[in-house]
């Protein structure tokens, strides 16, 4: 005989997974940003910023919200035991997250604008696939990924504009060193 979980057991499972995955995914995003150096590097400061570039504080706010939404979408899928396509959806999520986490170090630490753009196009595709697979398991989980897809599409356009505005910046090193001269 097959026993179904009670609503209380399902809620408890959702809460346990949320307590693990939400902070975990937010932390992974923060670590990626820390490893990459972010917008505080001399190299990034030397780049010409496109007109589409939002205020720097926007990125931390938006990414935190998106990582929380992504994590809750994942929790919905993980806790959908027995749902057709669940395993494939989880694999797709892990793949797109790995690609996502690789972008910041590639762009900010390795200074590879072109490779970062190519990676972003792969991320766009991977997020779209994940969104569709999540939607099939739990429509609300797929819907939670829509803002994420919109943001990574925007990021691809922004990355392309950085490449257009800074064609010689790929791989360029900027030390940020300052020479001080004093006149006595």
MDTraj code that builds the backbone (N, CA, C; nanometers):
import mdtraj as md
import numpy as np

residues = "UNK UNK UNK UNK UNK UNK UNK UNK UNK UNK UNK UNK UNK UNK UNK UNK UNK UNK UNK UNK UNK UNK UNK UNK UNK UNK UNK UNK UNK UNK UNK UNK UNK UNK UNK UNK UNK UNK UNK UNK UNK UNK UNK UNK UNK UNK UNK UNK UNK UNK UNK UNK UNK UNK UNK UNK UNK UNK UNK UNK UNK UNK UNK UNK UNK UNK UNK UNK UNK UNK UNK UNK UNK UNK UNK UNK UNK UNK UNK UNK UNK UNK UNK UNK UNK UNK UNK UNK UNK UNK UNK UNK UNK UNK UNK UNK UNK UNK UNK UNK UNK UNK UNK UNK UNK UNK UNK UNK UNK UNK UNK UNK UNK UNK UNK UNK UNK UNK UNK UNK UNK UNK UNK UNK UNK UNK UNK UNK UNK UNK UNK UNK UNK UNK UNK UNK UNK UNK UNK UNK UNK UNK UNK UNK UNK UNK UNK UNK UNK UNK UNK UNK UNK UNK UNK UNK UNK UNK UNK UNK UNK UNK UNK UNK UNK UNK UNK UNK UNK UNK UNK UNK UNK UNK UNK UNK UNK UNK UNK UNK UNK UNK UNK UNK".split()
xyz = np.array([
    [0.0838, -0.1179, 0.0000],
    [0.0000, 0.0000, 0.0000],
    [0.0887, 0.1247, 0.0000],
    [0.0501, 0.2240, -0.0768],
    [0.1272, 0.3466, -0.0877],
    [0.0642, 0.4538, 0.0013],
    [0.1401, 0.5083, 0.0921],
    [0.0892, 0.6111, 0.1836],
    [0.1254, 0.7486, 0.1303],
    [0.0307, 0.8384, 0.1335],
    [0.0546, 0.9763, 0.0935],
    [0.0922, 1.0572, 0.2166],
    [0.1712, 1.1579, 0.1955],
    [0.2099, 1.2454, 0.3066],
    [0.0932, 1.3355, 0.3435],
    [0.0838, 1.3663, 0.4690],
    [-0.0215, 1.4577, 0.5153],
    [0.0172, 1.6003, 0.4780],
    [-0.0801, 1.6928, 0.4769],
    [-0.0469, 1.8331, 0.4498],
    [0.0587, 1.8878, 0.5470],
    [0.0526, 1.8456, 0.6719],
    [0.1520, 1.8926, 0.7698],
    [0.2920, 1.8416, 0.7346],
    [0.3002, 1.7175, 0.6873],
    [0.4298, 1.6620, 0.6478],
    [0.4832, 1.7338, 0.5238],
    [0.3946, 1.7656, 0.4307],
    [0.4357, 1.8376, 0.3099],
    [0.4855, 1.9778, 0.3447],
    [0.4156, 2.0453, 0.4349],
    [0.4602, 2.1790, 0.4800],
    [0.5953, 2.1711, 0.5487],
    [0.6111, 2.0706, 0.6336],
    [0.7379, 2.0544, 0.7059],
    [0.8521, 2.0289, 0.6079],
    [0.8283, 1.9489, 0.5068],
    [0.9303, 1.9213, 0.4055],
    [0.9661, 2.0494, 0.3305],
    [0.8643, 2.1262, 0.2939],
    [0.8878, 2.2526, 0.2231],
    [0.9707, 2.3468, 0.3098],
    [0.9373, 2.3560, 0.4371],
    [1.0104, 2.4447, 0.5287],
    [1.1551, 2.3985, 0.5454],
    [1.1757, 2.2675, 0.5636],
    [1.3136, 2.2162, 0.5796],
    [1.3978, 2.2466, 0.4564],
    [1.3430, 2.2168, 0.3388],
    [1.4171, 2.2435, 0.2162],
    [1.4423, 2.3934, 0.1985],
    [1.3446, 2.4756, 0.2344],
    [1.3613, 2.6213, 0.2231],
    [1.4726, 2.6714, 0.3139],
    [1.4750, 2.6198, 0.4356],
    [1.5781, 2.6628, 0.5311],
    [1.7181, 2.6244, 0.4861],
    [1.7287, 2.5229, 0.4034],
    [1.8580, 2.4799, 0.3518],
    [1.8910, 2.5488, 0.2191],
    [1.7973, 2.5476, 0.1242],
    [1.8268, 2.5947, -0.0109],
    [1.8280, 2.7458, -0.0264],
    [1.7384, 2.8173, 0.0405],
    [1.7348, 2.9631, 0.0220],
    [1.8658, 3.0275, 0.0679],
    [1.9093, 3.0047, 0.1918],
    [2.0379, 3.0657, 0.2299],
    [2.1547, 3.0088, 0.1499],
    [2.1466, 2.8811, 0.1158],
    [2.2566, 2.8194, 0.0406],
    [2.2767, 2.8823, -0.0958],
    [2.1682, 2.9041, -0.1673],
    [2.1790, 2.9630, -0.3015],
    [2.2184, 3.1101, -0.2932],
    [2.1640, 3.1826, -0.1971],
    [2.2040, 3.3227, -0.1782],
    [2.3534, 3.3301, -0.1436],
    [2.3989, 3.2405, -0.0584],
    [2.5407, 3.2374, -0.0211],
    [2.6290, 3.2046, -0.1417],
    [2.5884, 3.1094, -0.2236],
    [2.6663, 3.0773, -0.3441],
    [2.6765, 3.1996, -0.4353],
    [2.5672, 3.2718, -0.4513],
    [2.5705, 3.3934, -0.5327],
    [2.6642, 3.4975, -0.4748],
    [2.6598, 3.5137, -0.3437],
    [2.7486, 3.6105, -0.2779],
    [2.8952, 3.5690, -0.2928],
    [2.9225, 3.4398, -0.2784],
    [3.0599, 3.3914, -0.2944],
    [3.1101, 3.4135, -0.4366],
    [3.0245, 3.3917, -0.5335],
    [3.0638, 3.4152, -0.6729],
    [3.1005, 3.5615, -0.6930],
    [3.0206, 3.6504, -0.6361],
    [3.0494, 3.7929, -0.6474],
    [3.1783, 3.8310, -0.5773],
    [3.2059, 3.7672, -0.4646],
    [3.3282, 3.7953, -0.3890],
    [3.4510, 3.7462, -0.4646],
    [3.4427, 3.6253, -0.5196],
    [3.5555, 3.5692, -0.5951],
    [3.5837, 3.6536, -0.7186],
    [3.4774, 3.7004, -0.7824],
    [3.4941, 3.7788, -0.9040],
    [3.5452, 3.9192, -0.8803],
    [3.5325, 3.9687, -0.7592],
    [3.5796, 4.1030, -0.7303],
    [3.4740, 4.2092, -0.7542],
    [3.3802, 4.1811, -0.8405],
    [3.2694, 4.2728, -0.8651],
    [3.3111, 4.4053, -0.9256],
    [3.2253, 4.5035, -0.9053],
    [3.2431, 4.6340, -0.9683],
    [3.3476, 4.7203, -0.8992],
    [3.4104, 4.6708, -0.7951],
    [3.5086, 4.7504, -0.7223],
    [3.6517, 4.7294, -0.7705],
    [3.6703, 4.6648, -0.8825],
    [3.8054, 4.6395, -0.9316],
    [3.8540, 4.7562, -1.0174],
    [3.9830, 4.7805, -1.0196],
    [4.0364, 4.8869, -1.1055],
    [4.0043, 4.8628, -1.2530],
    [4.0069, 4.7373, -1.2947],
    [3.9755, 4.7055, -1.4350],
    [3.8348, 4.7519, -1.4702],
    [3.7375, 4.7174, -1.3858],
    [3.5990, 4.7550, -1.4149],
    [3.5827, 4.9071, -1.4083],
    [3.6489, 4.9706, -1.3130],
    [3.6409, 5.1162, -1.3006],
    [3.6947, 5.1853, -1.4265],
    [3.7899, 5.1203, -1.4955],
    [3.8482, 5.1805, -1.6153],
    [3.7600, 5.1650, -1.7395],
    [3.6571, 5.0817, -1.7326],
    [3.5718, 5.0588, -1.8492],
    [3.4760, 5.1745, -1.8730],
    [3.4448, 5.1969, -1.9997],
    [3.3400, 5.2911, -2.0369],
    [3.2076, 5.2220, -2.0067],
    [3.1213, 5.2889, -1.9295],
    [2.9936, 5.2297, -1.8906],
    [2.8877, 5.2674, -1.9946],
    [2.8131, 5.1683, -2.0423],
    [2.7041, 5.1981, -2.1363],
    [2.5932, 5.2786, -2.0680],
    [2.5132, 5.3477, -2.1470],
    [2.4044, 5.4284, -2.0901],
    [2.2998, 5.3409, -2.0211],
    [2.2911, 5.2162, -2.0587],
    [2.1951, 5.1231, -1.9999],
    [2.2373, 5.0736, -1.8619],
    [2.3627, 5.0987, -1.8242],
    [2.4181, 5.0497, -1.6973],
    [2.3466, 5.1162, -1.5795],
    [2.2796, 5.0344, -1.4949],
    [2.2081, 5.0926, -1.3800],
    [2.3038, 5.1272, -1.2665],
    [2.2545, 5.1972, -1.1638],
    [2.3399, 5.2271, -1.0479],
    [2.3932, 5.0965, -0.9882],
    [2.5197, 5.0934, -0.9471],
    [2.5811, 4.9695, -0.8975],
    [2.5039, 4.9001, -0.7854],
    [2.4391, 4.9743, -0.6976],
    [2.3649, 4.9131, -0.5868],
    [2.2505, 4.8253, -0.6373],
    [2.2027, 4.8525, -0.7563],
    [2.0925, 4.7759, -0.8158],
    [2.1265, 4.6279, -0.8231],
    [2.2510, 4.5966, -0.8574],
    [2.2883, 4.4569, -0.8808],
    [2.2768, 4.3715, -0.7551],
    [2.3269, 4.4211, -0.6437],
    [2.3180, 4.3453, -0.5196],
    [2.1740, 4.3224, -0.4765],
    [2.0916, 4.4243, -0.4909],
    [1.9506, 4.4132, -0.4530],
    [1.8789, 4.3139, -0.5434],
    [1.8946, 4.3328, -0.6736],
    [1.8243, 4.2473, -0.7696],
    [1.8704, 4.1029, -0.7576],
    [2.0013, 4.0805, -0.7504],
    [2.0498, 3.9424, -0.7430],
    [2.0060, 3.8729, -0.6148],
    [2.0017, 3.9439, -0.5044],
    [1.9551, 3.8817, -0.3799],
    [1.8101, 3.8370, -0.3953],
    [1.7270, 3.9239, -0.4482],
    [1.5858, 3.8894, -0.4697],
    [1.5738, 3.7716, -0.5661],
    [1.6501, 3.7765, -0.6751],
    [1.6421, 3.6683, -0.7739],
    [1.6889, 3.5353, -0.7168],
    [1.7972, 3.5362, -0.6389],
    [1.8453, 3.4109, -0.5798],
    [1.7426, 3.3530, -0.4818],
    [1.6744, 3.4387, -0.4079],
    [1.5698, 3.3908, -0.3169],
    [1.4551, 3.3295, -0.3980],
    [1.4131, 3.3975, -0.5047],
    [1.3046, 3.3449, -0.5884],
    [1.3453, 3.2130, -0.6551],
    [1.4693, 3.2067, -0.7031],
    [1.5188, 3.0831, -0.7645],
    [1.5175, 2.9690, -0.6637],
    [1.5607, 2.9988, -0.5423],
    [1.5670, 2.8956, -0.4388],
    [1.4277, 2.8442, -0.4038],
    [1.3307, 2.9348, -0.3905],
    [1.1946, 2.8902, -0.3603],
    [1.1364, 2.8089, -0.4761],
    [1.1697, 2.8480, -0.5997],
    [1.1247, 2.7689, -0.7146],
    [1.1840, 2.6284, -0.7074],
    [1.3118, 2.6203, -0.6732],
    [1.3765, 2.4896, -0.6597],
    [1.3129, 2.4083, -0.5483],
    [1.2826, 2.4723, -0.4368],
    [1.2181, 2.4021, -0.3251],
    [1.0850, 2.3421, -0.3711],
    [1.0089, 2.4184, -0.4486],
    [0.8800, 2.3671, -0.4978],
    [0.8984, 2.2419, -0.5822],
    [1.0030, 2.2409, -0.6628],
    [1.0285, 2.1256, -0.7496],
    [1.0853, 2.0087, -0.6682],
    [1.1783, 2.0369, -0.5810],
    [1.2389, 1.9313, -0.4986],
    [1.1334, 1.8610, -0.4137],
    [1.0380, 1.9362, -0.3627],
    [0.9358, 1.8772, -0.2759],
    [0.8181, 1.8188, -0.3538],
    [0.8232, 1.8233, -0.4851],
    [0.7166, 1.7663, -0.5690],
    [0.7490, 1.6200, -0.5982],
    [0.7635, 1.5427, -0.4949],
    [0.8002, 1.4011, -0.5085],
    [0.7021, 1.3286, -0.5996],
    [0.7578, 1.2508, -0.6908],
    [0.6758, 1.1712, -0.7809],
    [0.6277, 1.2460, -0.9040],
    [0.6526, 1.3764, -0.9112],
    [0.6080, 1.4535, -1.0276],
    [0.6916, 1.4158, -1.1494],
    [0.6266, 1.3944, -1.2632],
    [0.7021, 1.3631, -1.3849],
    [0.7949, 1.4790, -1.4223],
    [0.9171, 1.4482, -1.4600],
    [1.0137, 1.5485, -1.5027],
    [1.0870, 1.6186, -1.3905],
    [1.0589, 1.5805, -1.2675],
    [1.1202, 1.6464, -1.1512],
    [1.2722, 1.6362, -1.1536],
    [1.3236, 1.5177, -1.1745],
    [1.4690, 1.4967, -1.1718],
    [1.5385, 1.5779, -1.2807],
    [1.4841, 1.5758, -1.4016],
    [1.5435, 1.6526, -1.5118],
    [1.5405, 1.8018, -1.4807],
    [1.4318, 1.8491, -1.4207],
    [1.4207, 1.9906, -1.3846],
    [1.5282, 2.0297, -1.2826],
    [1.5526, 1.9426, -1.1855],
    [1.6544, 1.9709, -1.0834],
    [1.7936, 1.9729, -1.1461],
    [1.8200, 1.8805, -1.2369],
    [1.9500, 1.8777, -1.3065],
    [1.9687, 2.0049, -1.3879],
    [1.8633, 2.0458, -1.4593],
    [1.8711, 2.1690, -1.5396],
    [1.8971, 2.2896, -1.4501],
    [1.8325, 2.2929, -1.3334],
    [1.8544, 2.4036, -1.2402],
    [2.0009, 2.4084, -1.1961],
    [2.0543, 2.2941, -1.1586],
    [2.1938, 2.2886, -1.1127],
    [2.2901, 2.3337, -1.2227],
    [2.2624, 2.2941, -1.3453],
    [2.3473, 2.3345, -1.4578],
    [2.3419, 2.4857, -1.4795],
    [2.2211, 2.5411, -1.4835],
    [2.2115, 2.6854, -1.5074],
    [2.2721, 2.7632, -1.3912],
    [2.2579, 2.7125, -1.2680],
    [2.3176, 2.7810, -1.1529],
    [2.4701, 2.7793, -1.1623],
    [2.5266, 2.6664, -1.2022],
    [2.6727, 2.6586, -1.2188],
    [2.7203, 2.7584, -1.3246],
    [2.6486, 2.7678, -1.4350],
    [2.6841, 2.8655, -1.5392],
    [2.6728, 3.0070, -1.4842],
    [2.5654, 3.0334, -1.4121],
    [2.5426, 3.1648, -1.3525],
    [2.6577, 3.2033, -1.2597],
    [2.6962, 3.1114, -1.1734],
    [2.8011, 3.1400, -1.0755],
    [2.9378, 3.1590, -1.1411],
    [2.9564, 3.1054, -1.2609],
    [3.0837, 3.1194, -1.3323],
    [3.0974, 3.2548, -1.4013],
    [2.9859, 3.3232, -1.4244],
    [2.9914, 3.4467, -1.5022],
    [3.0703, 3.5563, -1.4320],
    [3.0438, 3.5820, -1.3057],
    [3.1092, 3.6933, -1.2354],
    [3.2616, 3.6789, -1.2336],
    [3.3167, 3.5623, -1.1959],
    [3.4627, 3.5501, -1.2016],
    [3.5171, 3.5646, -1.3447],
    [3.4425, 3.5154, -1.4429],
    [3.4894, 3.5256, -1.5815],
    [3.4952, 3.6718, -1.6260],
    [3.3916, 3.7472, -1.5956],
    [3.3861, 3.8871, -1.6383],
    [3.4777, 3.9750, -1.5531],
    [3.4595, 3.9725, -1.4207],
    [3.5293, 4.0673, -1.3333],
    [3.6717, 4.0265, -1.2976],
    [3.6972, 3.8980, -1.2757],
    [3.8308, 3.8550, -1.2340],
    [3.9197, 3.8229, -1.3541],
    [3.8645, 3.7533, -1.4543],
    [3.9445, 3.7160, -1.5715],
    [3.9429, 3.8238, -1.6803],
    [3.8523, 3.9227, -1.6664],
    [3.8428, 4.0349, -1.7609],
    [3.8110, 3.9868, -1.9029],
    [3.7288, 3.8871, -1.9130],
    [3.6942, 3.8276, -2.0427],
    [3.5517, 3.8667, -2.0822],
    [3.5363, 3.9833, -2.1417],
    [3.4035, 4.0345, -2.1764],
    [3.3390, 3.9485, -2.2848],
    [3.4150, 3.9107, -2.3868],
    [3.3602, 3.8291, -2.4956],
    [3.3187, 3.6915, -2.4457],
    [3.4053, 3.6255, -2.3716],
    [3.3714, 3.4928, -2.3184],
    [3.2533, 3.5027, -2.2222],
    [3.2456, 3.6112, -2.1457],
    [3.1332, 3.6302, -2.0534],
    [3.0022, 3.6469, -2.1301],
    [3.0077, 3.7139, -2.2450],
    [2.8880, 3.7287, -2.3279],
    [2.8430, 3.5933, -2.3821],
    [2.9369, 3.5142, -2.4283],
    [2.9037, 3.3794, -2.4777],
    [2.8439, 3.2963, -2.3642],
    [2.9043, 3.3070, -2.2471],
    [2.8510, 3.2352, -2.1304],
    [2.7098, 3.2839, -2.0976],
    [2.6860, 3.4135, -2.1060],
    [2.5524, 3.4666, -2.0778],
    [2.4481, 3.4137, -2.1763],
    [2.4859, 3.3980, -2.3011],
    [2.3920, 3.3409, -2.3981],
    [2.3588, 3.1967, -2.3608],
    [2.4588, 3.1228, -2.3132],
    [2.4341, 2.9859, -2.2653],
    [2.3456, 2.9888, -2.1403],
    [2.3688, 3.0854, -2.0523],
    [2.2860, 3.0997, -1.9318],
    [2.1417, 3.1298, -1.9719],
    [2.1233, 3.2221, -2.0668],
    [1.9883, 3.2555, -2.1139],
    [1.9143, 3.1297, -2.1589],
    [1.9805, 3.0491, -2.2400],
    [1.9191, 2.9258, -2.2899],
    [1.8915, 2.8283, -2.1757],
    [1.9891, 2.8121, -2.0860],
    [1.9735, 2.7186, -1.9743],
    [1.8610, 2.7611, -1.8802],
    [1.8469, 2.8904, -1.8572],
    [1.7390, 2.9396, -1.7707],
    [1.6034, 2.9176, -1.8381],
    [1.5970, 2.9415, -1.9679],
    [1.4716, 2.9180, -2.0405],
    [1.4305, 2.7713, -2.0320],
    [1.5251, 2.6815, -2.0533],
    [1.4971, 2.5373, -2.0426],
    [1.4524, 2.5023, -1.9009],
    [1.5228, 2.5555, -1.8011],
    [1.4878, 2.5289, -1.6619],
    [1.3481, 2.5812, -1.6305],
    [1.3177, 2.7005, -1.6775],
    [1.1857, 2.7588, -1.6550],
    [1.0763, 2.6674, -1.7113],
    [1.0938, 2.6206, -1.8335],
    [0.9948, 2.5319, -1.8956],
    [0.9815, 2.4015, -1.8167],
    [1.0946, 2.3429, -1.7778],
    [1.0902, 2.2176, -1.7010],
    [1.0263, 2.2378, -1.5635],
    [1.0574, 2.3494, -1.4982],
    [0.9950, 2.3793, -1.3691],
    [0.8444, 2.3985, -1.3863],
    [0.8051, 2.4700, -1.4911],
    [0.6638, 2.4967, -1.5177],
    [0.5867, 2.3656, -1.5305],
    [0.6480, 2.2673, -1.5944],
    [0.5822, 2.1373, -1.6116],
    [0.5633, 2.0643, -1.4795],
    [0.6570, 2.0855, -1.3857],
    [0.6467, 2.0204, -1.2553],
    [0.5508, 2.0993, -1.1655],
    [0.5745, 2.2281, -1.1535],
    [0.4916, 2.3180, -1.0731],
    [0.4874, 2.4530, -1.1465],
    [0.3730, 2.4904, -1.2032],
    [0.3651, 2.6180, -1.2763],
    [0.4141, 2.7387, -1.1958],
    [0.3864, 2.7431, -1.0671],
    [0.4335, 2.8557, -0.9859],
    [0.5865, 2.8587, -0.9801],
    [0.6503, 2.7430, -0.9762],
    [0.7970, 2.7366, -0.9755],
    [0.8526, 2.7952, -1.1055],
    [0.7893, 2.7625, -1.2168],
    [0.8309, 2.8208, -1.3444],
    [0.8091, 2.9708, -1.3469],
    [0.6948, 3.0147, -1.2937],
    [0.6644, 3.1579, -1.2912],
    [0.7660, 3.2352, -1.2071],
    [0.8151, 3.1738, -1.1010],
    [0.9154, 3.2407, -1.0170],
    [1.0470, 3.2637, -1.0913],
    [1.0705, 3.1903, -1.1992],
    [1.1946, 3.2077, -1.2760],
    [1.1817, 3.3122, -1.3879],
    [1.0612, 3.3616, -1.4132],
    [1.0422, 3.4601, -1.5210],
    [1.1244, 3.5877, -1.4968],
    [1.1230, 3.6479, -1.3769],
    [1.2073, 3.7669, -1.3562],
    [1.3562, 3.7369, -1.3731],
    [1.3977, 3.6189, -1.3341],
    [1.5375, 3.5774, -1.3513],
    [1.5726, 3.5718, -1.4988],
    [1.4852, 3.5118, -1.5792],
    [1.5102, 3.5073, -1.7236],
    [1.5181, 3.6486, -1.7809],
    [1.4261, 3.7353, -1.7400],
    [1.4287, 3.8740, -1.7888],
    [1.5597, 3.9423, -1.7508],
    [1.6078, 3.9197, -1.6284],
    [1.7312, 3.9837, -1.5831],
    [1.8528, 3.9321, -1.6591],
    [1.8616, 3.8003, -1.6831],
    [1.9791, 3.7499, -1.7540],
    [1.9753, 3.7897, -1.9013],
    [1.8565, 3.8086, -1.9578],
    [1.8484, 3.8622, -2.0938],
    [1.8969, 4.0071, -2.0958],
    [1.8557, 4.0852, -1.9957],
    [1.9056, 4.2219, -1.9812],
    [2.0575, 4.2214, -1.9624],
    [2.1074, 4.1287, -1.8811],
    [2.2512, 4.1186, -1.8559],
    [2.3275, 4.0896, -1.9849],
    [2.2696, 4.0077, -2.0714],
    [2.3356, 3.9779, -2.1992],
    [2.3454, 4.1042, -2.2855],
    [2.2387, 4.1815, -2.2884],
    [2.2413, 4.3078, -2.3643],
    [2.3449, 4.4020, -2.3034],
    [2.3468, 4.4120, -2.1723],
    [2.4420, 4.4994, -2.1038],
    [2.5854, 4.4533, -2.1292],
    [2.6093, 4.3230, -2.1221],
    [2.7423, 4.2668, -2.1477],
    [2.7854, 4.3005, -2.2906],
    [2.6933, 4.2867, -2.3853],
    [2.7236, 4.3195, -2.5249],
    [2.7586, 4.4674, -2.5384],
    [2.6849, 4.5540, -2.4664],
    [2.7150, 4.6970, -2.4721],
    [2.8513, 4.7286, -2.4111],
    [2.8885, 4.6572, -2.3053],
    [3.0224, 4.6753, -2.2492],
    [3.1279, 4.6369, -2.3521],
    [3.1037, 4.5288, -2.4246],
    [3.1984, 4.4846, -2.5268],
    [3.2087, 4.5877, -2.6392],
    [3.0956, 4.6406, -2.6810],
    [3.0952, 4.7427, -2.7859],
    [3.1678, 4.8705, -2.7420],
    [3.1473, 4.9107, -2.6178],
    [3.2074, 5.0349, -2.5669],
    [3.3542, 5.0190, -2.5296],
    [3.3980, 4.8936, -2.5096],
    [3.5351, 4.8663, -2.4638],
    [3.5955, 4.7519, -2.5451],
    [3.6139, 4.7703, -2.6752],
    [3.6581, 4.6588, -2.7606],
    [3.7977, 4.6056, -2.7268],
    [3.8811, 4.6843, -2.6624],
    [4.0163, 4.6407, -2.6304],
    [4.0334, 4.6000, -2.4846],
    [3.9234, 4.5834, -2.4118],
    [3.9327, 4.5555, -2.2680],
    [3.9437, 4.4074, -2.2360],
    [3.9164, 4.3184, -2.3320],
    [3.9257, 4.1744, -2.3059],
    [4.0653, 4.1364, -2.2595],
    [4.0748, 4.0860, -2.1390],
    [4.2024, 4.0380, -2.0864],
    [4.2981, 4.1467, -2.0441],
    [4.2610, 4.2715, -2.0612],
    [4.3498, 4.3832, -2.0259],
    [4.3646, 4.3911, -1.8749],
    [4.4842, 4.4084, -1.8298],
    [4.5118, 4.4236, -1.6873],
    [4.5218, 4.5715, -1.6532],
    [4.4584, 4.6086, -1.5461],
    [4.4684, 4.7444, -1.4929],
    [4.5068, 4.7275, -1.3474],
    [4.6213, 4.7783, -1.3107],
    [4.6731, 4.7542, -1.1762],
    [4.6041, 4.8370, -1.0697],
    [4.5596, 4.9541, -1.1069],
    [4.5015, 5.0415, -1.0060],
    [4.6070, 5.1106, -0.9214],
    [4.7341, 5.0859, -0.9560],
    [4.8430, 5.1472, -0.8806],
    [4.8443, 5.2972, -0.9044],
    [4.8757, 5.3680, -0.8027],
    [4.8806, 5.5129, -0.8095],
    [5.0212, 5.5565, -0.7698],
    [5.0747, 5.6467, -0.8479],
    [5.2057, 5.7025, -0.8141],
    [5.1813, 5.8382, -0.7499],
    [5.2397, 5.8552, -0.6374],
    [5.2224, 5.9804, -0.5648],
    [5.3525, 6.0591, -0.5719],
    [5.3406, 6.1846, -0.6077],
    [5.4565, 6.2711, -0.6147],
    [5.4321, 6.3876, -0.5204],
    [5.5290, 6.4140, -0.4355],
    [5.5123, 6.5289, -0.3463],
    [5.6197, 6.6327, -0.3772],
    [5.5774, 6.7554, -0.3734],
    [5.6701, 6.8649, -0.3974],
    [5.6956, 6.9358, -0.2640],
    [5.8209, 6.9406, -0.2272],
    [5.8537, 7.0017, -0.0992],
    [5.9059, 7.1396, -0.1163],
])
top = md.Topology()
chain = top.add_chain()
for i, resn in enumerate(residues, 1):
    res = top.add_residue(resn, chain, resSeq=i)
    for name in ("N", "CA", "C"):
        top.add_atom(name, md.element.get_by_symbol(name[0]), res)
traj = md.Trajectory(xyz[None], top)
